[in-house]
Amino acid sequence: MDRDKLRALLEDVRTGRLSPEQALARLRDLPYEDLRFAKVDLHRSLRAGAPEAVFCQGKTPEQVVAILSRLAALHDNVLATRATPELAQSIAAAGLPHDYHAEARIVVVKPKQADGVGLIAIASAGTSDIPVAEEAAVTAEALGNRVERVYDVGVAGIHRLLDHHHVLGEANVIVAVAGMEGALPSVIGGLVDRPVIAVPTSVGYGASFGGIAALLAMLNSCAPGVSVVNIDNGYGAAVQANQINKLISKVR
């Protein structure tokens, strides 16, 4: 149940198109519905501005489809993250309208296009970091933001990043995705007066320790205004960026 649907429901009661008892029947499952294996948070959009996302890893296809079906009954643009092609097929077989973004490993159920507000810039250090960057980009777009992608602009060729300085300067918030030594967020943080959300990736050779080297480098950044999320967590970075962008754009 999001704000628009709740407002429409209350308007139907006010105008007499719906009785109070009928409205109560629709609201009885708030704030969550218990499916035994999952308690589906149907109230999150009202509290936090976006519906609950489904982290697919570790869940069976049947569990994912059941949760998505309940969320999609009341929301648009429901996100299923870390989704495999096989899981996308199960969602399709269940008849749920959806878009599958294979590179981002995201399924958007009941996709609804809208003009994005503000601007979030998503920068990746290398081409190998793009899957995590796309997780952030697709999430941010589904949440109603305008997104610009700036990919393969790592510090090994800093001139490539500088060619996109105008995009970074226009953005309300920047998500910087990097593996290896994780230097890109610090460089961007020293170039612009915008909040930078750093996303370490697990890309790199042995001494990168699956992204820990990049994570520690980002946590130790000397550039002010850089915050850090967990390794490969493009989704979490996008949600934080969405909150910043919406507050700046004065849209809730």
N, C-alpha and C positions, 0 to 999 in steps of 0.2 A: 504494500500500500504506500504510494508516494503522495506528495503534497497535492498534486493536480487531481489525482483520483479521489483523494479524501475530500477535497474542496467540492468536486463534482457530486459526490455522494451527499454531502451536507446540503448542497443546493437543491438536489432532488427532494430531500426531505422538506426543505423550506417551501418549495413550490407545490408540494403535495404529490409529486410523481412517484414518491416512494414513502411508505409508511415508516414510522419509527421502528416498528418491529422488524420490517424487512431490512432496514439499515443495520439494526442490531445483529441480525443474522449474518450479515456480511462482515461485521466487525468482530464477531465472536472469537475468531482465531488469532486476533492480535493479542499480545505482541509476537507470538511465535506459534508454530505448529509442530507437534511432536510426532515424528515418523519412526520413533523407537531408536533407529540407528542414527538419527540426526534431529536436532531441534532447529527447524528452519526459521530464521530471523526475518519475520515479515514486517517488522517495525523499523528496520535499520535505515531505510530511505527517509523516513520522517525524522529520525534522530540525527543522521549523519549525511544526508543529502544524496545517497546512492544506495541501491539495493545490495544485499549480501552477494559476494562473489563465491564461486565454488572452486576450491582447490581440488583438482581431480586426482592428483597423485595419491595412491594408497586407497582409493575408493573403487568399488566395482562399478561397471557401466550401469547396472540397475540402480545402484544408489545415486549415482550422478544424475541419471535421467529423472528419478523420482524427485530429487531436490530441485532440479531445474524446472520441472513441471509445476511445482508449487510456487516457485518464485515468479515464473513467467505468467502465471495466472493473474498476477497483480502488478507486474513491472515490465517495462521495456528495457532493452539493452542489458540483459542479465549476462554476466561474465562467468565463463568456466575456464580457469587457467590451468596450464600444464596439461593440455588436452592432446591426446594422440590421434592420429588419423582413424584408428579403429574406434576410439570413443566418439569421434565426430560422426562416424557411420551409425553408431548406436543412437545418437541424438537424432539423426536424420530418420532412422527407422521408426522412432517414436513419434514422428510427425511434428516435431517442434521446429518452427521457422527459425533459421539460424544462418550465420555466416561463419565459416571456418577460416581462420588466419593461420596457415600451417607454420610459417616462419616464427610467428609469435607464440604458437602453441595455445591459441585462445579461440574459444567458440563464443560468439555473441548471439544469445538467444533473444528472439523477438527484436531484431535490429531495427532501430528507428533513427533515420538521418535527421540531423539538426544543424543549424548554423552554429559553429563553435564560437565561444566567447574568448576574449583575450588572446594570448599566445603563449604556448609552451614550446620551447626549443628542445629537441632531443638530439644529443650529440653522441656519436660513438667513436672511440679511438681507432678501432680497426674493423674490417669487414667481418671478422670472426665474432665481434661483439654485437653484431646486428640482431641476432635472435632476442637477446635480452633488451636491446633498445626498442625492438618492435613490440615486445610485450608491454613496455612503457607507453609507446606511441598509440597502439590500438586501445589500451586501457584509457588513456587520456582522451582520445577521440570519443569513445563510447560514453564517457562521463560528461561530454558536452563542451570540450575545449577545442580551440584551433591549435593545430600542431604543425610545426615545421621540422623536418628531419635534416640533420647535417651529419652525414656518415663518412667514416674513414678519414678522420681529421686528427689523428694522434700526433704525439710529440716527435715522432721520427721524421715528420715533414711538417713543421709548424706553420709554414706558409699556407698550407691547405686550410687550416683553421682560420687564419687571418683573413682569407678571402670571404669568410662568412661572418665577419665581425658585425655587419649591419643586422643580421638575423639575431645574433646573440644580444645585441643592444636593444632590439625592439621587444624581445620576449619579456614577459613578466616573471618567468622562472625558467631555469635551465636544468635539464636532467643530463648529466654527463656520465657515460657508460664506458668503462675501460677495464681491461685485464692487464696482463703483463706486470709492469711496475706501477700502473694506476695513476699516472701523472696528470692526465687530461683535466680532471676537475680543478686541480690547483692552478693550472695555467689559465683556465677560463675564469676562475675566481679572481685572478689578478688582472683581468682585462675588463670586467664589467661590474656595474653596481647593481647586480641582480642576485637573488638567492640561487645557489647552485646545489642541486641534490646529486650526490655522487653515488654511483652504482658500481661496485667492484664485480667483475665477472671471473668465472673459473677458467678463463682462457689464459694459456701460458705454458711454459716448459716446467720441468720438475720443481725448480726452486720457487715457483709461484705458489706452490702448495695449494692448488685448487682454488686460488683466489684470495688466500689469506694475506699474501704479500701485498696485493693491491688494496685490500681492506685496511691493513695497517698503515699503508702509505696515505690513504685518504683520511684516516682518522688523525694522522699526524700532519695534515696539510697546514702550511703556514699562511695560506690565503684565507682571509676572514670571509664569513658568509657561506662556508661549505658545510653541508650536513651529509651524513652517510647512512645508507640503508644496508641491509644484509647482502651477502654474495648472491648474484644473479636475481635479485629481487626487483625486477623492472616494474612489477605490479605495485609494490609498496611505494616505490619512488613516484609513480604516476598519480597515486591517490594523494600523496603529500603535495605534489605539484598542482593537482586539481584544486585542493583546498586553498593554496596560496593564490592561484590564478583567479578563482571565483571571488575571493575576498577583495582582491585588487580590482576586479571587474565589477564588484558590488552585485553579484548574482548569486543567489542561494537556491 
